[in-house]
Amino acid sequence: MNKVLTIIVTYNGLKWIDTCISSVRNSTVPSDIFIVDNGSTDGTIDWIFRNTKEDVIFRPSSENLGFGKANNIDLKYALENGYEYVYLLNQDAWIFPDTFEKLISDLEADSSIGIISPMQMTADLSKADSQFAKQTDRIYESKSGVIKVPFVMAAHWMIPTKVIYEIGGFSPAFSHYGEDDNLIHRAAYRGFEWAIDTSAKAVQDRDCRPRPKSYRMMLKKIHAIKMLSDPNKPLSNQATITPLWLIGMGIYHLSPNLVLEAFKILGRYPEIIRRRRESITFKKAFLD
């Protein structure tokens, strides 16, 4: 039997945690659960202590470690304890009984896939999550089955642990946002691909949340850094293209801060070079 560890990072997730954990317990493929809490104050920690069983490992943190660092605790545990697969599951997300079964079958059929996701749906199952649809370029609308995609969000990731051995966990160069992109870039650098299975379904319950302009502009700044840190792209090209892209976005969105950020990047090349180096060599630091 495949040995699966489901990894959940919680932060004020009381609204969803029961549904999230229960969905894993109802999977046709059994899975242990490892939860790291990032300092919740809404009762999440108390709920987990009261309602989890022997299938759940729980480590509350007194501080917010961020997404990547918290997940790395769980990923190292998976490697040390012989799990074959890890499933990264957001606290505001849940799976269906056959989700794991389908994804594991896909991975066993194609060893080139390093990360696979189910279709990430809205809570009412009426449509795909809007960001999932955008970031997969809606490729699934014209195809079915297992489809290679340009990116897939880390709300639902099934990863063979052999891939983690090859690329390491989430890079500490990204403290909040950009971690999943960077891990995918490093996976590509090592020859792996990523995919979705249109027959496998799961939920991410977030489509109604507002995305204010300040939040969207912050993501564009992070996008610039993660592209400069991508080991698959020549730095000489990206060093020219990325500041111009930021200036263009700043003008389009009437955001002077983005234009200013473009000029700041010119003074951040030592940091950017360090991030690129960490992207390539992080495996050793993670496994040590």
C-alpha positions as CSV (number, residue, x, y, z in Angstrom):
1,M,0.0,0.0,0.0
2,N,1.2,3.5,-0.8
3,K,2.3,5.5,2.2
4,V,0.9,9.1,2.1
5,L,1.4,12.0,4.4
6,T,-1.0,14.9,4.1
7,I,0.5,18.2,5.0
8,I,-1.6,21.1,6.3
9,V,-0.4,24.4,7.5
10,T,-3.0,26.3,9.6
11,Y,-3.5,29.9,10.5
12,N,-6.9,31.0,11.9
13,G,-8.5,28.3,9.9
14,L,-11.3,27.3,12.3
15,K,-14.0,27.9,9.6
16,W,-12.6,25.0,7.4
17,I,-10.4,22.7,9.5
18,D,-13.1,20.1,10.3
19,T,-14.1,19.8,6.6
20,C,-10.4,19.7,5.6
21,I,-9.3,17.0,7.9
22,S,-12.5,14.9,7.5
23,S,-12.0,14.8,3.8
24,V,-8.6,13.2,4.2
25,R,-10.0,10.7,6.7
26,N,-12.6,9.7,4.1
27,S,-10.1,9.1,1.3
28,T,-10.0,5.6,-0.3
29,V,-6.2,5.8,0.1
30,P,-5.4,6.1,3.8
31,S,-3.2,9.0,4.8
32,D,-1.5,10.2,7.9
33,I,-1.9,13.9,8.6
34,F,0.8,16.4,9.8
35,I,-0.4,19.8,10.8
36,V,1.8,22.8,11.7
37,D,-0.1,25.8,13.1
38,N,1.4,29.3,12.5
39,G,0.1,30.9,15.7
40,S,-3.7,30.8,15.3
41,T,-5.7,32.9,17.7
42,D,-9.3,32.0,16.5
43,G,-9.6,28.6,18.3
44,T,-8.0,26.5,15.6
45,I,-5.4,25.1,18.0
46,D,-7.9,24.1,20.6
47,W,-10.1,22.5,18.0
48,I,-7.2,20.4,16.7
49,F,-6.2,19.3,20.2
50,R,-9.8,18.3,21.0
51,N,-10.7,16.5,17.7
52,T,-7.6,14.9,16.2
53,K,-6.7,11.3,16.7
54,E,-3.7,9.0,16.3
55,D,-3.7,9.7,12.5
56,V,-2.8,13.4,13.1
57,I,0.6,14.8,14.1
58,F,0.3,18.3,15.4
59,R,3.0,20.9,16.0
60,P,1.7,24.4,17.0
61,S,4.2,27.3,16.6
62,S,4.2,30.4,18.8
63,E,5.1,32.4,15.7
64,N,4.0,32.6,12.1
65,L,6.7,30.6,10.3
66,G,5.3,31.4,6.9
67,F,4.0,28.9,4.3
68,G,7.3,27.5,3.1
69,K,9.1,27.1,6.4
70,A,6.1,25.4,8.1
71,N,5.7,23.0,5.2
72,N,9.4,22.1,5.3
73,I,8.9,20.8,8.9
74,D,6.4,18.3,7.5
75,L,8.4,17.5,4.3
76,K,11.4,16.6,6.4
77,Y,9.3,14.3,8.6
78,A,7.9,12.6,5.4
79,L,11.5,11.9,4.2
80,E,12.7,10.7,7.6
81,N,9.7,8.3,8.0
82,G,9.6,6.6,4.6
83,Y,6.5,8.1,3.1
84,E,6.2,7.6,-0.7
85,Y,4.0,10.6,-1.3
86,V,3.1,13.9,0.3
87,Y,0.0,15.9,-0.3
88,L,0.1,19.6,0.4
89,L,-3.4,20.7,1.3
90,N,-4.5,24.2,2.2
91,Q,-6.5,24.7,5.3
92,D,-9.4,26.2,3.3
93,A,-9.5,23.2,0.9
94,W,-10.7,19.6,0.9
95,I,-10.5,16.5,-1.3
96,F,-13.0,13.8,-2.4
97,P,-12.7,10.1,-1.5
98,D,-11.1,9.1,-4.8
99,T,-8.8,12.2,-5.3
100,F,-5.6,10.5,-3.9
101,E,-6.3,7.3,-5.7
102,K,-6.5,9.0,-9.1
103,L,-3.4,11.2,-8.6
104,I,-1.2,8.4,-7.3
105,S,-2.3,6.3,-10.3
106,D,-1.2,9.2,-12.6
107,L,2.2,9.5,-11.0
108,E,2.8,5.8,-11.2
109,A,2.0,5.9,-14.9
110,D,4.3,8.8,-15.8
111,S,7.5,9.3,-13.8
112,S,8.2,12.6,-15.5
113,I,5.5,14.3,-13.4
114,G,6.9,15.8,-10.3
115,I,3.8,17.5,-9.0
116,I,0.2,16.8,-9.9
117,S,-3.0,18.5,-8.8
118,P,-6.7,17.7,-9.1
119,M,-9.1,20.2,-10.6
120,Q,-9.4,22.9,-7.9
121,M,-13.1,23.8,-7.8
122,T,-15.1,26.4,-5.9
123,A,-17.0,25.2,-2.8
124,D,-20.3,24.8,-4.7
125,L,-18.5,22.8,-7.5
126,S,-20.0,25.0,-10.1
127,K,-16.7,26.0,-11.7
128,A,-12.9,26.0,-11.3
129,D,-11.4,28.3,-8.8
130,S,-10.7,31.6,-10.6
131,Q,-7.0,31.7,-9.9
132,F,-6.6,28.0,-10.7
133,A,-8.2,28.6,-14.1
134,K,-6.1,31.7,-14.8
135,Q,-2.8,30.1,-13.8
136,T,-3.4,26.9,-15.8
137,D,-4.4,29.0,-18.8
138,R,-7.7,27.0,-18.9
139,I,-5.9,24.3,-20.8
140,Y,-8.4,21.8,-19.3
141,E,-11.3,23.3,-21.2
142,S,-10.2,21.7,-24.4
143,K,-8.6,18.6,-23.1
144,S,-9.4,15.8,-20.6
145,G,-7.4,13.4,-18.5
146,V,-3.9,14.2,-17.3
147,I,-2.7,17.5,-18.8
148,K,0.7,19.1,-18.4
149,V,0.3,22.8,-17.4
150,P,2.5,25.9,-17.1
151,F,1.8,26.2,-13.3
152,V,-0.4,24.7,-10.6
153,M,-1.2,26.3,-7.2
154,A,0.1,24.6,-4.1
155,A,-3.4,24.4,-2.5
156,H,-3.5,20.8,-3.8
157,W,-0.2,19.2,-4.6
158,M,0.6,15.5,-4.7
159,I,4.4,15.0,-4.8
160,P,6.4,11.8,-4.7
161,T,9.0,12.0,-2.0
162,K,11.6,11.0,-4.5
163,V,11.1,14.4,-6.1
164,I,11.7,16.2,-2.7
165,Y,15.0,14.2,-2.4
166,E,15.9,15.7,-5.8
167,I,15.0,19.3,-5.4
168,G,14.6,19.9,-1.6
169,G,11.7,21.7,0.0
170,F,10.6,25.3,-0.1
171,S,13.5,27.8,-0.4
172,P,14.0,30.2,2.5
173,A,14.7,32.9,0.0
174,F,10.9,33.3,-0.2
175,S,9.4,34.0,3.1
176,H,5.8,34.7,2.0
177,Y,4.4,34.1,-1.5
178,G,6.4,33.0,-4.5
179,E,7.5,29.8,-2.7
180,D,5.4,27.5,-4.9
181,D,6.6,29.1,-8.1
182,N,10.2,28.8,-7.0
183,L,9.8,25.1,-6.1
184,I,8.2,24.5,-9.5
185,H,11.1,26.3,-11.2
186,R,13.6,24.1,-9.4
187,A,11.6,21.0,-10.3
188,A,11.8,22.0,-14.0
189,Y,15.5,22.6,-13.6
190,R,15.8,19.0,-12.5
191,G,13.8,17.7,-15.4
192,F,10.4,17.3,-13.8
193,E,7.0,18.4,-15.1
194,W,3.7,19.3,-13.4
195,A,0.2,18.4,-14.4
196,I,-3.5,18.3,-13.5
197,D,-5.9,15.4,-13.7
198,T,-9.3,16.7,-14.9
199,S,-11.1,13.6,-13.6
200,A,-9.8,14.2,-10.1
201,K,-11.7,16.9,-8.1
202,A,-11.0,19.0,-5.0
203,V,-12.1,22.3,-3.5
204,Q,-10.4,25.5,-2.6
205,D,-12.9,27.7,-0.8
206,R,-11.7,31.2,-1.5
207,D,-13.3,32.6,-4.6
208,C,-15.4,35.2,-2.8
209,R,-12.5,36.8,-1.0
210,P,-11.5,40.3,-2.0
211,R,-8.2,41.0,-3.7
212,P,-7.6,44.7,-3.2
213,K,-5.2,46.7,-5.4
214,S,-2.5,46.9,-2.8
215,Y,-2.5,43.1,-2.6
216,R,-2.4,42.6,-6.3
217,M,0.5,45.1,-6.7
218,M,2.4,43.3,-4.0
219,L,2.0,40.0,-5.9
220,K,3.4,41.7,-9.0
221,K,6.5,42.8,-7.1
222,I,7.0,39.2,-5.9
223,H,6.5,37.9,-9.4
224,A,9.4,40.0,-10.6
225,I,11.7,38.6,-8.0
226,K,10.7,35.0,-8.5
227,M,11.2,35.3,-12.3
228,L,14.7,36.8,-11.7
229,S,15.3,33.8,-9.4
230,D,14.3,31.2,-11.9
231,P,17.3,29.1,-12.7
232,N,15.8,28.1,-16.0
233,K,16.0,31.6,-17.4
234,P,19.3,33.5,-18.3
235,L,19.8,36.2,-15.7
236,S,21.1,38.6,-18.4
237,N,17.8,38.4,-20.2
238,Q,15.6,38.6,-17.1
239,A,17.6,41.5,-15.7
240,T,16.5,43.6,-18.7
241,I,13.0,42.3,-19.2
242,T,11.8,42.3,-15.6
243,P,12.3,46.0,-14.8
244,L,10.7,46.9,-18.0
245,W,7.7,44.6,-17.2
246,L,7.4,46.2,-13.8
247,I,7.4,49.7,-15.3
248,G,4.7,48.6,-17.8
249,M,2.6,47.2,-15.0
250,G,3.0,50.3,-13.0
251,I,1.8,52.5,-15.8
252,Y,-1.1,50.2,-16.7
253,H,-2.3,49.9,-13.1
254,L,-1.5,53.6,-12.2
255,S,0.9,52.3,-9.5
256,P,3.9,54.6,-8.9
257,N,5.2,52.0,-6.4
258,L,5.6,49.4,-9.1
259,V,7.6,51.8,-11.2
260,L,9.8,52.6,-8.2
261,E,10.3,48.9,-7.6
262,A,11.7,48.5,-11.1
263,F,14.5,50.9,-10.3
264,K,15.1,49.3,-6.9
265,I,15.7,46.0,-8.6
266,L,18.8,47.4,-10.2
267,G,20.4,47.8,-6.7
268,R,19.3,44.3,-5.6
269,Y,21.4,42.2,-8.0
270,P,23.5,40.7,-5.3
271,E,20.4,39.5,-3.5
272,I,18.9,38.2,-6.7
273,I,22.0,36.3,-7.6
274,R,21.9,34.7,-4.1
275,R,18.3,33.7,-4.6
276,R,19.2,32.1,-8.0
277,R,22.1,30.2,-6.3
278,E,19.8,29.0,-3.5
279,S,17.3,27.9,-6.1
280,I,19.8,25.6,-7.7
281,T,21.6,24.3,-4.6
282,F,18.9,24.3,-2.0
283,K,18.5,20.5,-2.1
284,K,21.7,20.0,-0.1
285,A,20.8,22.6,2.6
286,F,17.3,21.1,3.0
287,L,18.5,17.5,3.3
288,D,21.4,18.3,5.7
